[in-house]
Amino acid sequence: GLRAFVKYVPRDVVRRMLSGEMESTCAMHRRTVSILFMDIEGFSALCEWIPSEQLIRLTTEYLQAMCEVIDSSRGTLDKFVGDCIMALWNTPEALAHHEEAAVGAA
């Protein structure tokens, strides 16, 4: 159902598609985007000495907080790779001043 779809597409994009505010197409558009790669400094070393339960809790809290920051700045979460986050601005919809939004999120 929709809950499964929201796991793969940002909630706001799903909401706008369902309400008709955003067209659902496979069309491609050339545009400049802002991309943010962010990870936790010293994460590998941290993994060696912190208990796994605590590591999972801290990592989850960090990733959730960063997703909220990305979402509130109208960014799109692309993926997690371990503790790394990749996020995009100015896609799938155009966003004026996307560079500022990405820097603000960082």
C-alpha positions in Angstrom: 0.0 0.0 0.0 0.9 3.6 0.4 3.0 3.0 3.5 5.3 0.8 1.5 5.5 3.5 -1.2 6.5 6.2 1.3 9.5 4.0 2.3 11.0 4.7 -1.1 9.6 8.2 -2.0 9.6 11.2 0.2 6.3 11.6 2.1 5.7 15.1 0.8 6.2 14.0 -2.8 3.7 11.1 -2.3 1.2 13.6 -0.8 1.6 16.1 -3.7 1.2 13.3 -6.3 -1.9 12.0 -4.7 -3.5 15.5 -4.3 -2.7 16.3 -7.9 -0.3 19.1 -7.1 2.6 17.2 -8.7 2.4 15.2 -11.9 3.6 11.6 -11.8 5.7 11.1 -15.0 8.9 9.4 -16.1 10.0 12.5 -18.0 13.5 13.7 -17.5 14.6 17.3 -17.1 18.1 18.7 -17.1 18.7 20.9 -14.1 21.4 21.9 -11.6 20.9 20.2 -8.3 22.6 20.6 -4.9 23.9 17.4 -3.4 24.9 16.8 0.3 27.0 13.9 1.5 27.3 13.8 5.2 28.6 11.2 7.7 29.6 11.0 11.3 33.3 11.8 11.8 35.1 8.9 13.5 32.2 6.5 13.1 34.4 3.5 12.3 36.5 4.1 15.4 33.3 4.6 17.4 32.0 1.2 16.2 35.0 -0.5 17.7 34.4 0.5 21.4 30.7 1.4 21.8 28.2 -1.4 22.7 26.2 -2.3 19.6 22.8 -1.5 21.2 24.0 2.0 22.1 25.5 2.4 18.6 22.2 1.5 16.9 20.3 3.9 19.2 22.7 6.8 18.5 22.9 6.2 14.8 19.1 6.0 14.5 18.7 9.2 16.5 21.2 11.0 14.3 19.7 9.7 11.0 16.2 10.6 12.1 17.3 14.1 13.2 19.1 14.7 9.9 16.1 13.5 7.9 13.9 16.0 9.6 16.5 18.8 8.8 16.6 17.7 5.1 12.8 17.5 4.9 12.3 20.9 6.6 14.6 22.5 4.0 12.7 20.9 1.1 15.5 18.4 0.3 15.0 14.9 -0.8 16.7 12.0 1.0 18.4 9.8 -1.7 20.0 7.1 0.4 21.8 6.0 3.5 25.2 4.2 3.2 26.1 3.1 6.7 26.3 6.4 8.6 26.5 8.4 5.4 23.5 10.4 4.1 23.0 11.5 0.5 20.4 14.2 0.0 19.4 16.3 -3.0 17.8 19.8 -3.5 16.0 21.1 -6.6 14.7 17.7 -7.5 12.2 16.2 -8.1 10.7 19.7 -8.1 12.4 22.9 -8.8 13.4 24.9 -5.7 14.6 28.4 -5.9 17.8 29.0 -3.9 18.4 25.3 -3.5 22.1 25.9 -2.9 21.2 27.9 0.3 18.8 25.3 1.4 21.5 22.6 1.1 24.1 24.6 2.9 21.6 25.5 5.6 20.8 21.8 6.1 24.5 21.0 6.4 
